[in-house]
Amino acid sequence: MNAPAALFDTALARHRLARAERIGYAGFLLDRLVEDLDDRLGAVLRDFSTVLDLATPGTGAGTALASRYPKSLILRLAALPGSGGSHIVGDPEFLPLAAGSLDLAVSLLTLHAVNDLPGTLIQLRRALRPDGLFLGCLLGGATLTELRQSFAQAESEIEGGISPRVSPFAAVREAGALLQRAGFALPVADTDTLMVRYADLFGLMRDLRAMGMTNVLTERRRTPLRRATLVRAAEVYAERFSDSDGRVRATFEVLWLSGWVPHESQQKPLRPGTAKSRLADALGTVELKPEPGRTP
């Protein structure tokens, strides 16, 4: 059978990220997520001896991990050789890691742009030891919804059709199901919506360029963007998504995922009929009995 067509042009994605780092990476979103990562790890009352930072842009996540776990071995896999700090250059979809070699794996702002997210999660689960933890975040389905809608309307009016410009990000339910599919126990998926404001559409586009987050879809239109379309998209954006002060909003939905590799020490649900106390007693209520001959 033929492999499914790649959704993302990964070579172009690496090129765009390298350009972003050369011109000065716009790290405001990533800095916030590194703080959130540290807060979430602070709630896990245990240490991890071998830790992986999987392809998070920049060195912020690695620095936070080294500070939190000063006695641990911190490994960093990056997509580019010049990403700063000591790291392994590799592809997050083909992990060069032995089975059971990690205790903790984290990844920020990367997994939404891999072509095989289920496969990557399966590889991470295999690389983690029993009772090892994966914690990461990716962009969710509401991300850049304003940009998507503005360009769709502009292209429909100016060019008579629309082209894919914003990645089809995952939804929180889909992400949680992928953790279970990969074999993680105690999977948790939650979402956090961050709203960023700009003077206009062009400010947002400059930041996306400086984050390496411009269009790398394989089905993207290859012809240059028409100036009339861009101008109309900026007008639509200002008309539909501006605040009273004239600044426009941009949504970034962040999906946080966590899951543990199964281990005998982890909590497990009781088998039906084995409970030792009644729910009615715990709630302080009276249990109502069904009438004879009626189904409760």
Disulfide bonds with the S-S distance in Angstrom:
none
